[in-house]
Amino acid sequence: MPDPTSDPTGAPRALHTLLAEAVDYAGLFPPAGLSMGVAVRRYAADRRSAARWMLGRFVAPVARLEEFEAAALDLLPAGETDAPWRLSAVTGPGADLASDLARAAAFNARHAPDTGAGRAVVDAVEWRAPSVEALGTAAAARARHLPGAPLYAELAPGVDADAFARAAAALGVRLKLRTGGTTPDAFPAPTTVLDVLAAGVRYGVPVKLTAGLHHPLGGEHPLTYEPESARGTMFGFVNVLLAAAFLHAGHAPGVVAPLLDERDAGAFAFTDEAAVWRGLAVDLPTIGAARARTVMGFGSCAFDEPVRDLRALGWLRD
């Protein structure tokens, strides 16, 4: 996590700490569905923008890592001391995880500092877990092929969050929760989101969120970028990240639950010392600890959209 005092935009330190490196860029995925060439160029531009402190990894399917290499060849940092592009590699449905991890490890070897191929590293892997029982085999494969890289296991709908988190904690695996999609039925109930975040806090398992978190606050929004798109109720990424911080601070899920439905920007305040929601405050160190240990961030198919909305609320300065 970067130093929360280093934000060049003038955002309050509490907001900076809540959102630092929080947005993994997933422009290849719906509803954006960009080509690889367009997606890597946008990510390169976002890395140079004033809001770059919010930007996390580039998200790409493992099966498209070679395509990424070709498209990003002239964009990747070249110097041995330059910070590499960080990638989160997503395994395909039904794919062999061990093979995908080996493929990611080979990618890393091709982009090591001494290769001259441009600096990039897969330092996280996202995998759709078919069951709690599959976690052990997955953890062993990660240790064999890509040790040290976090493995995020996506919970299948209906899986018991407590049992899943307990098993993941024992194996050093992290959690991934899908929080939306391009159809209304892709959005989980608020209780599901709260259960997963609470389980992450309970067992010390970091959680990543993905899909549907395009806007700071929840509300009714188009589910795709098509002109006649269906609309649905989306979660707000500020709501969810701040809910995790309050849970990390020890507040009961029943106290935090209404926050997931909060749509009034006036109910929030961010200062250099704390974030406040309807009189309930969480201080800067606790926000930082929650981001480091409880909620790692979220995947979004756009980066400009979250930034634009934050500016429209007056929470982020141009």
Secondary structure, 3 states (H helix, E strand, C coil): CCCCCCCCCCCCHHHHHHHCCCEEECCCCCCCCCCHHHHHHHHHHHCCCCCHHHEEEEEEEHHHHHHHHHHHCCCCCCCCCCCCEEEEEECCCCCCHHHHHHHHHHHHHHCCCCCCCCCEEEEEEEEECCCCCCHHHHHHHHHHHCCCCCEEEECCCCCCHHHHHHHHHHHCCEEEEECCCCCHHHCCCHHHHHHHHHHHHHHCCCEEEECCCCECCCEEEECCCCCCCCEEEECEHHHHHHHHHHHHCCCCHHHHHHHHHCCCHHHEEECCCEEEECCEEEEHHHHHHHHHHCEEEEEECCCHHHHHHHHHCCCCCC
